[in-house]
Amino acid sequence: MCRLLFSVLLFASALAQAADFSNYLVVFDRLTAEMKRLDGEGLLVRENRQPWANVLTNLRSELANARDLAEVSWVFAKLDASYTNLHTRIKLGEELAVAQQHLTPSVEIKADWISAAKTVFRVSHIHNGMNFKTEAPQVGDYVIAINGKSMGQWSDLNFNFCKFALREQCDVNLFDKFVGRLISFHEAANLEYELKRGDKVWKVKIPLIQPPKMLTQEKACGHEANRYDGFKRTYEGRFACVYESATGVAILRITSFQYSGISKSEPIHSVDSEVQHLFEYWKTHATWPHLVIDVIENYGGNELRAYYEILLDRPFQEQYYRLKKIPELLVDRNRLEMFWGNPAQELWFQKILRNGVFLKTGFGDFLPHTPMFCVDGNLPCDEGVWNPVPHPFKGRVSILVNEWCVSSCDAFVFTLKEYLGD
């Protein structure tokens, strides 16, 4: 795995005055070449959609014909979205980011999964104070087309600019891409939905509004008191809650593994402190024959060793990765960043230099796997294992996930499956 962050930071203001965006073509070519060289394996996820080479050809043509900074920023935003690696982002410079500001549709849409092969789109929210010249939309109306394109056509377009692996996952985010004008740059000026309610089908012009301010609410599990019918919440932490039923089944709900930005003065400010608080309850309650772990919409976050310590019953190592052999690895300062400043990772690298593994591996090939989180800073990172703490849980585990269990969340699911079995 290579951690990559690309930045497009040319002198956009000067270029805009000259109406010459040719320098961005140079950036585009160099950037896409480096993306393929350093992390081309991320493109494997795209094998079920239009080849990336075709997407690049189209995007480069759009960039060559860009008339203003908004169109330039649109191309790079689509390039970012087309690259199917959730941990890779193209960061726009300030001028390009400002150029992306725009109005947004006043009638919101969401995707509903009918089956693995069928998604429908419905009106999910209508902002107050809107006037419609034809029959007004209602929440729940089917959206069958936007600006004359069927939702199937929009789904096809969206699939090419989505980092997820499955079309159904991408459909869930279609409206967000539309709002961001990622798939609708030239569509927003005259916005028209075709709706269906019962046997009635009609078209309606959709007013545009200033983007509403997003009110962010912490993903605390305490906000979900009535999430599960037939279960009562018996423990509440910050992002970890436990619900129990009369049948002996318990649910461990973990809403997030992300604690960045939480003050260390808070009693629960990290995965470790979360599990420390949970463990006091766990020691006397975790005797259930069946535990369901719900990580739906968890999004991932930090190192999860503390959870494994109270769920597993044998020594473990939680997460491995492999580095591609590239010349940049031979530069000390590059490794310091790649290894997150971890001395055990550097000891591992020096070990494979000494034993000849690095020399025998061709450039562009992958080095042996090594843990992402090292047991002992004084040993090479591939040496040592973690040990669980004594705990009472011996039951069966089931896990609930959706498309937003990503990053360390999907690693969490994989690790539990690896150690606990199916």
C-alpha positions in Angstrom: 0.0 0.0 0.0 1.3 3.5 -0.9 -0.1 6.5 0.9 -0.6 9.1 -1.8 -1.8 12.7 -1.6 -1.6 14.7 -4.9 -1.9 18.4 -4.9 -2.8 20.6 -7.9 -1.4 24.0 -6.8 -0.4 26.0 -9.9 -0.7 29.7 -10.0 -4.3 29.6 -11.0 -5.0 33.3 -10.8 -2.3 34.3 -13.2 -3.4 31.5 -15.6 -7.0 32.7 -15.4 -6.0 36.2 -16.5 -4.3 34.8 -19.5 -7.1 32.4 -20.2 -4.4 29.8 -20.9 -4.7 26.5 -19.1 -2.1 24.6 -21.0 0.1 24.2 -17.9 -2.7 22.1 -16.4 -2.3 19.6 -19.2 1.3 19.1 -18.1 0.1 18.6 -14.5 -2.5 16.2 -15.7 -0.1 14.0 -17.7 2.5 13.9 -15.0 0.0 13.3 -12.2 -1.8 10.4 -14.0 1.6 8.8 -14.9 2.7 8.9 -11.2 -0.7 7.6 -10.0 -0.3 4.5 -12.3 3.4 4.0 -11.3 3.0 4.4 -7.6 -0.4 2.9 -6.9 -1.9 1.5 -10.2 -3.2 -1.5 -8.2 -6.0 0.7 -7.1 -7.4 0.5 -10.6 -8.2 -3.2 -10.3 -11.5 -2.1 -8.7 -12.4 -0.5 -12.0 -12.4 -3.8 -14.0 -16.3 -3.8 -14.0 -16.6 -0.4 -15.7 -15.1 1.8 -18.5 -11.3 1.3 -18.7 -9.4 4.1 -16.9 -7.4 4.8 -20.1 -10.6 5.8 -21.9 -11.6 8.0 -19.0 -8.2 9.7 -19.0 -8.5 10.4 -22.8 -11.9 12.0 -22.3 -10.8 14.0 -19.3 -7.7 15.3 -21.0 -9.8 16.4 -24.0 -12.2 18.3 -21.6 -9.2 19.9 -19.9 -7.7 21.0 -23.2 -11.0 22.7 -24.0 -11.6 24.2 -20.6 -12.8 27.8 -20.7 -12.4 28.8 -17.1 -11.1 27.6 -13.7 -14.4 26.0 -12.9 -14.1 23.7 -15.8 -10.4 23.0 -14.9 -11.4 22.1 -11.3 -14.2 19.9 -12.6 -11.8 17.8 -14.6 -9.4 17.2 -11.7 -12.4 16.5 -9.4 -13.6 13.8 -11.9 -10.0 12.5 -12.1 -10.0 12.0 -8.4 -13.4 10.3 -8.4 -12.4 8.0 -11.2 -9.4 6.6 -9.3 -10.8 3.7 -7.3 -8.6 4.0 -4.2 -10.5 5.2 -1.1 -7.2 6.5 0.5 -6.0 8.5 -2.5 -7.2 12.0 -3.0 -6.3 14.9 -5.4 -6.3 18.1 -3.3 -7.2 21.2 -5.3 -5.4 24.5 -4.7 -7.4 27.3 -3.1 -8.3 29.0 -6.4 -9.6 25.8 -8.0 -11.6 24.8 -4.9 -13.3 28.2 -4.8 -14.1 27.8 -8.5 -16.1 24.7 -7.6 -18.7 26.6 -5.6 -22.2 26.4 -7.0 -25.9 26.2 -6.3 -27.6 23.0 -5.4 -31.0 21.3 -6.3 -33.8 22.1 -3.8 -35.3 18.6 -4.2 -33.0 15.8 -2.9 -32.9 12.3 -4.1 -31.9 9.0 -2.5 -31.3 5.5 -3.9 -33.2 2.5 -2.6 -31.9 -1.0 -3.1 -34.7 -3.3 -4.3 -32.3 -6.2 -4.9 -28.7 -6.7 -5.6 -29.4 -6.0 -9.3 -32.0 -3.2 -9.0 -31.9 0.3 -7.5 -34.7 2.8 -7.7 -34.4 6.5 -6.9 -36.9 8.5 -4.9 -37.4 12.1 -3.7 -36.1 12.1 -0.1 -36.3 15.8 0.9 -37.8 19.1 -0.4 -36.4 22.3 1.0 -39.0 24.8 2.4 -40.4 27.7 0.4 -40.1 26.2 -3.1 -42.6 27.1 -5.8 -43.2 24.7 -8.7 -45.0 25.6 -12.0 -46.4 22.0 -12.4 -47.5 19.5 -9.7 -45.1 19.7 -6.8 -43.0 16.7 -6.0 -43.6 14.8 -2.7 -41.2 12.7 -0.6 -41.4 9.2 -1.9 -42.0 10.0 -5.6 -40.0 7.9 -8.0 -37.4 9.8 -10.0 -37.2 8.2 -13.4 -35.2 10.8 -15.3 -33.2 14.0 -14.9 -33.0 16.4 -17.8 -34.2 13.8 -20.2 -31.6 11.1 -19.2 -33.0 8.0 -17.5 -31.7 7.3 -14.0 -30.1 4.2 -15.5 -28.0 6.5 -17.8 -27.1 8.6 -14.8 -26.1 5.5 -12.9 -23.8 4.4 -15.8 -22.2 7.8 -15.8 -21.8 7.9 -12.0 -20.3 4.5 -11.9 -17.3 5.7 -13.9 -16.7 8.4 -11.2 -17.0 6.4 -8.0 -14.3 4.9 -5.9 -16.5 2.0 -4.6 -16.3 -1.5 -6.1 -20.0 -2.2 -6.8 -22.6 -0.2 -8.8 -25.1 -0.5 -5.9 -22.6 1.3 -3.6 -22.1 4.0 -6.2 -25.8 4.5 -6.7 -26.2 5.4 -3.0 -23.9 8.4 -3.7 -25.3 9.4 -7.1 -27.2 12.5 -5.8 -24.1 13.7 -3.9 -22.1 13.5 -7.1 -24.9 15.3 -8.9 -25.0 18.1 -6.3 -21.3 18.4 -6.5 -21.7 18.7 -10.3 -19.2 15.9 -10.7 -21.6 14.2 -13.2 -23.8 17.2 -13.9 -21.5 20.2 -14.6 -23.5 21.4 -17.6 -26.9 20.2 -16.3 -27.6 22.4 -13.4 -28.7 25.6 -15.1 -32.0 24.1 -16.3 -32.8 21.3 -14.0 -35.9 19.1 -14.7 -36.9 15.9 -12.9 -39.3 13.4 -14.4 -41.3 11.9 -11.6 -43.7 9.0 -11.1 -46.4 8.6 -8.5 -48.8 5.7 -8.9 -49.8 5.8 -12.6 -49.0 9.6 -12.9 -45.8 10.6 -14.7 -44.9 14.3 -15.1 -41.9 16.6 -15.4 -41.1 19.4 -13.0 -38.6 22.2 -13.0 -36.4 22.1 -9.9 -35.3 25.5 -8.4 -31.7 25.8 -7.3 -30.7 27.1 -3.9 -27.5 28.1 -2.0 -26.0 24.9 -0.5 -27.5 24.5 3.0 -25.1 24.6 5.9 -24.3 21.1 7.1 -24.8 20.6 10.8 -22.4 18.0 11.9 -23.4 15.8 14.7 -20.9 13.5 16.5 -21.5 9.9 15.6 -22.1 9.0 19.2 -24.0 5.7 19.6 -26.1 7.4 22.4 -28.2 9.0 19.6 -29.5 5.6 18.6 -31.4 4.5 21.6 -34.2 2.9 19.5 -32.1 1.4 16.8 -33.1 -2.2 17.5 -36.6 -3.6 18.2 -36.6 -6.0 21.1 -33.3 -4.8 22.5 -32.5 -2.6 25.5 -29.3 -0.5 25.7 -27.4 -1.7 28.7 -24.1 0.2 28.1 -23.3 3.5 26.5 -19.8 4.8 25.7 -18.9 7.4 23.2 -18.9 5.4 19.9 -19.5 2.0 21.5 -22.9 0.9 23.0 -24.3 -2.5 23.9 -27.9 -3.6 23.5 -29.2 -6.8 25.1 -32.4 -8.9 24.3 -34.3 -11.4 26.5 -33.1 -14.2 24.2 -29.5 -13.8 25.2 -28.4 -12.1 22.0 -26.4 -8.9 22.4 -25.5 -6.2 19.9 -22.2 -4.2 20.1 -22.8 -1.1 18.1 -19.7 0.7 17.1 -20.5 3.9 15.2 -17.0 5.1 14.5 -13.3 4.2 15.0 -12.3 7.9 14.4 -11.3 10.0 17.4 -9.2 12.7 15.7 -10.2 16.2 17.0 -11.5 14.9 20.3 -9.6 16.6 23.2 -7.4 14.2 25.3 -9.1 15.8 28.4 -12.3 13.9 27.5 -12.7 10.7 29.4 -13.2 8.8 26.0 -10.9 10.3 23.4 -9.4 7.2 21.6 -10.1 3.6 20.7 -8.0 2.6 23.8 -9.9 4.8 26.2 -13.2 3.7 24.6 -12.4 0.0 25.2 -11.1 0.7 28.7 -14.5 2.1 29.7 -16.3 -0.7 27.9 -14.2 -3.4 29.5 -15.5 -2.6 33.0 -19.0 -3.5 31.7 -17.6 -6.3 29.5 -16.0 -8.2 32.4 -19.3 -8.9 34.1 -21.8 -9.0 31.1 -20.0 -10.5 28.1 -21.3 -14.1 28.6 -23.8 -14.0 25.7 -24.0 -17.0 23.4 -24.3 -14.8 20.4 -22.9 -11.3 19.9 -23.8 -9.2 16.8 -21.3 -6.4 16.0 -22.9 -3.6 14.0 -20.4 -1.4 12.1 -22.8 -0.1 9.5 -21.7 3.4 8.4 -18.6 3.2 10.7 -16.3 4.8 8.1 -13.1 3.5 9.8 -10.5 5.5 11.7 -7.8 4.5 14.2 -5.9 1.4 15.3 -8.3 -1.3 16.7 -6.0 -3.5 18.8 -8.0 -2.8 22.0 -11.2 -4.3 20.5 -9.4 -7.5 19.4 -8.0 -7.9 22.9 -11.5 -8.3 24.4 -13.0 -10.3 21.5 -10.3 -12.8 20.6 -8.9 -15.7 22.6 -5.5 -16.3 21.1 -2.4 -14.1 20.1 -3.0 -12.0 17.0 -1.6 -9.5 14.6 -4.3 -7.2 13.3 -3.4 -5.7 9.9 -0.8 -6.2 7.3 0.2 -4.2 4.2 2.7 -4.5 1.4 4.9 -1.8 0.0 5.7 -1.5 -3.7 9.4 -1.3 -4.3 10.1 2.1 -5.8 13.3 4.1 -5.9 11.9 6.7 -3.4 12.1 4.0 -0.7 15.9 4.4 -0.7 15.6 8.0 0.5 15.6 8.2 4.3 13.2 11.1 4.6 10.7 9.4 2.4 10.6 6.3 4.5 10.2 8.4 7.6 6.9 9.6 6.2 5.9 6.3 4.6 6.4 4.6 8.0 4.6 7.2 10.0 7.8 7.8 11.9 7.6 4.3 13.4 11.1 3.0 14.3 10.0 -0.6 14.1 9.0 -0.1 10.5 12.5 1.2 9.7 14.0 -1.7 11.5 12.0 -4.0 9.3 13.3 -2.2 6.2 16.9 -2.4 7.3 16.3 -6.2 8.0 15.2 -6.8 4.4 18.1 -4.8 3.1 20.5 -7.0 5.1 18.9 -10.3 4.2 18.8 -9.6 0.5 15.0 -9.5 0.1 14.9 -5.9 -1.0 17.7 -6.6 -3.6 15.9 -9.6 -5.0 12.6 -7.8 -5.4 12.2 -6.0 -8.7 11.2 -2.4 -8.9 7.5 -2.2 -9.3 7.0 -5.5 -7.5 5.8 -5.8 -3.9 8.0 -6.4 -0.8 6.9 -9.0 1.8 3.9 -8.1 3.9 4.5 -6.5 7.3 2.1 -5.4 10.1 0.9 -1.8 9.9 1.0 -1.6 13.7 4.1 -2.9 15.4 4.2 -4.7 18.7 7.6 -3.5 19.9 9.4 -0.4 18.7 12.8 -2.0 19.4 12.1 -5.0 17.1 11.5 -5.2 13.3 7.8 -4.7 12.8 7.2 -8.2 11.4 8.3 -9.8 14.8 6.0 -10.3 17.7 2.2 -10.7 18.3 -0.4 -9.0 20.5 -2.1 -10.9 23.2 -5.8 -10.7 24.3 -6.6 -9.7 27.9 -8.5 -12.3 30.1 -12.2 -11.8 29.3 -15.4 -13.9 29.6 -16.7 -13.7 26.0 -16.7 -17.1 24.3 -19.8 -16.8 22.1 -20.6 -16.7 18.4 -20.0 -13.5 16.5 -22.0 -12.0 13.6 -21.2 -8.7 11.9 -23.4 -6.2 10.2 -21.8 -4.0 7.5 -22.8 -1.8 4.6 -20.9 0.1 2.0 -19.6 2.7 4.5 -17.6 0.1 6.5 -14.3 1.2 4.9 -10.7 1.6 5.8 -9.9 0.3 9.3 -13.5 -0.9 9.5 -13.2 -3.4 6.7 -9.9 -4.4 8.2 -11.7 -5.0 11.5 -14.2 -7.3 9.8 -11.5 -9.2 7.9 -9.5 -9.7 11.1 -12.4 -11.0 13.1 -13.3 -13.4 10.2 -9.7 -14.5 10.0 -9.5 -15.4 13.7 -13.1 -16.4 14.5 -13.9 -18.1 11.2 -17.2 -17.9 9.3 
